[in-house]
């Protein structure tokens, strides 16, 4: 007999099951009790509930519906194989084999070939994709349209229109190609031979919200031989099979009033409505007394009133009898945030308040569901797993995480698969160094990885194993390849470093530290290992060979401990199933790397429910049949377009064209899941969506389902939807430390934020407080230290006083080879050295061509020609002027002694080579070296030449007294800069000085600085349109970021410009004009 128990609360159904389980006829304790559930989460919930109720839950055998039917099929038909040729995974390979064979061109499949041939030839993966899509579709036909299958096997069409002819033809061929019966045939044989001895004394079916007609029919047959107890969650105590949604009511203008029902039930309940209609159609069904709360006009909370209205079919706008409105309360909360991170932060604050308000609540009483868990994964631990201020961490577990994210070995395999289908580029290899199994295998530490990565960048590795791979993708040589890097490294070990750009057999050596040879050798061992496997993975192979390749790859790249762990066992199980499926399908074709890799990636992208109901707050995806009762249910990510989710069916899917009652659809599943979530929340329902753009702060729409709920809630509370939106949707600010959380508008438990905001607004203390200057002490200053100071006085002061270091920033690795010169400095240096040493420029070009500094081939010659021409244009008399000995320099000023060696001296003057465009600090350094040179006594010319090929400059000699007088001023301010940070910023100060100097030149007078100069300084210091403003430099922000007034408004800033930089500008402007 088939018994049906109904309630709108799963907890009541669980209590009913516990009672029936305990009070029905006693059986042997060794006889397992069969319980059919729709999900593993439901199994875990019911197991826990029975254990709590009875003190123990033992010998309970839980199964999913399809799995239980399959188990009984094996029991009734013992010769049925474990794998069936019509199972989806096997059928995929059968179809794939057909698409690769000549059978597709035979007369039996002429319609199929005509319909599919163009798509099959569209890409390498097209046959694999189409085989998978067709296998899934035929599996759905076997479950939901077995009448079509039976007709097609008789070569009879059903009249389904376009695409039926070739699908019927293809199915007929598949059924005749094997002697094994398909699922529909097995089901018929199974049901016809099913007897009482095959079944247990009782079967419980718990929490099912929908079931395919074929399985319902199976339950009906089973009920003829044993007791079948179906515990179904029915949201409504009344008959609601004729309730129509609003759009259908509009189409039926004369619809009966009984068809109105509750709007949420009508809009969201299609899936459940079809299921209970199908139950009613079974015939011999005993409906046990349902368990529902009494219908009433009021309730203790808005949530319970909503559940009661759905249960009793009370429409919030009904007039007969009049609907009694309900006051709004916090049992239903709707929240708008700016991002996934803010959603979690706001949720934690709310849960902390709820847990304090309800001491009986425990973290395991809370479930957080979202349509897509991936965007939230990086933030869950940061928000819930750590103490923040005075807010403690909350225990949690996460379900539905990708398999590859749970195990380091599988994450390594995922990255290796990406590498195997790449051009062996640096962007695919660099991330492998972060994986612990690989590091352990090759004994690489953090410092080793940093060294290896730096060497790869210096050697110019971009992509490609060797010349052959470069040719395959249109390259001309081994430039930028790993082969070139290996050869350069080995040559650097073998050849002496003579500091010359010299080729050896058309290769440029790379010279490194000999002490790092062992580390680099291990890095090369890794590359050689990956190259070996990458080359192997480029050819087609059988499935057994692909499995062997996968095992061998992991064995060579991962450490032994990882290979002996659970992750490898899981992978081996999956590989074994793949092998068994292919053997049953008699699949013997070779498959391309793209297909094999995609198949492996499909496994790694699967999810597990390991973290569901494991204690603590449960985070999981919104999955059908998972609406379990929790005190508090939180739905995040209810954004427009994200929920309900859409899965587009294939264009040739006949079920989508000819729908029937009881068909499954992703959107209908999500709509019913939303309804189940409303019913499953016992005390609170929390709904959150991203309602503001995080960048533009523009309004974003929530899910249409949330709009429907708001319409109902507004009617229940007696306001229009617009008023409800304004009054009851809580719109949170972008930042968690906003004043709104502490001025009574919103609530927050972050007392540290409150303390910070409640403190009296005080002027921030400057980083540096003026103090009395110490008495000058005799001091010796090295000329290089003096120059280094003036390149960045603020940074120098921080380093000297606080050992401050600038934040470390590493440029991202790029696999794109250069199509323009990225580092002209090294090329200018090579050409200049070639001229000085009278080397052949053709040899220099050849060395540059293999250095990775210029683009490959003729393009490299073209773009380097300009640099070569500029270098050749340098004045030969200056470039080849004989060098003279360094000059010992000593200059005494008050108690300061500036001393050092003046180098780069030639008979024509001081020659300073520059290989990149001079910056503001470079200009200051040039002028200071010129002053030092002019301030000393020498018999040679005291002009200074800056040999920057695109724009060489000459600074005319100054008289020794003038040079010493200016140098004395720089020394005075240098001494001041030892005690306090100077408001001297090379880029900003020079910009203001240039403007001031030009205005003086035009006026032919000495005007004070004005608005033009201040505007020029402000533009460089604060404006970001021309690059990073100097105010955001780390050292400047650290020292002057707290000051009330900008440092460019201080008198000292302009005093430094007037006394130091205006004379400098005169020399620089003269040099530029002469050039």
Buried (B, 14 or more C-beta within 10 A) or exposed (E): EBBBBBBBBBBBBBBBBBEBBEEEEEEEEEEBBBBBBBBBBBBBBBBBBBEEBEEEBEEBEBBBBBEBBBEBBEBBBEEBEEBBBBBBBBBBBBBBBBBBEEBBEEEBBEBBBEBBEEEBEEEEEBBBBBBBBBBBBBBBBBBBBBEBBBBBBEEEBBEBEEBBBBBBBBBBBBBEBBEBBBBBBBBBBBBEEBEEEBBBBBBBBBBBBBBBBBBBBBBBBBBBBBBBBBBBBBBBBBEBEEBBBEEEBEEEEEBEEEBBBBBBBBBBBBBBBBBBBBBEEBEEBEEBEBBBBEEEBEBEBBBBBBBBBBBBBBBBEBEEEEBEBBEBBBBBBBBBBBBBBBBBBBBBBBBBBBBEEBEEBBBBBBBBBBBBBBBBBEBBEEBBEEEBBEBEEBEBBBBBBBBBBBBBBBBBBBBBBBBBBBBBBBBBBBBBBEBBBBBBBBEBEEEBBEBBBEBBBEBBBBBBBBBEBBEEEEBEBBBBBBBBBBBBBBBBBEEEEEEEBEBEEEBBBBBBEEEBEEBBEBBBEBBEBBBEBBBBBEEBBBBBBBBEBBBEBBEEBBBEEBBEBEBBEBBEEBBEEBBBBBBBBEBEBBBBBBBBBBBBBEBBEEBBBBBBBBEBBBBBBBBBBBBBBBBBBBBBBBBBEBBBEEEEBBEBBBBBBBEEEBBBBBEBBBBBBBBBBBBBBBBBBBBBBBBBEBEEEEEBEBBBBBEBBBBBBBBBBBBEBEEBBEEBBBBBBEEBBBEBBBEEEBEBBBEEBBEEBEEEEEEEEBBBEEEEEEEEEEBEBEBEBBBBBBBBBBBBBBBEEEEBEEEEEEEEBBBEBBEEBEBBEBBBBBBBBBBEEEBEBEBBBBBBBBBBBBBBEEEBBEBBEEBBEBBEEBEEEBBBBEEEEEBEBEBEBEEBBBBBEBBBBBEBBBBBBBBBEBEBBBBBBBBBBBBBBBBBEBEBBBBBBBBBBBEBBBBBBBEBEBBBBBBBBBBBBBBBBBBBBBBBBBBBBBBBBBBBBBBBEEEEEEEEBEEEBBEBBBBBBBEEEEEEBBBEBBBBBBBBBEBEEBBBBBEBBBEBBBBBBBBBBEBBBBBEEEE
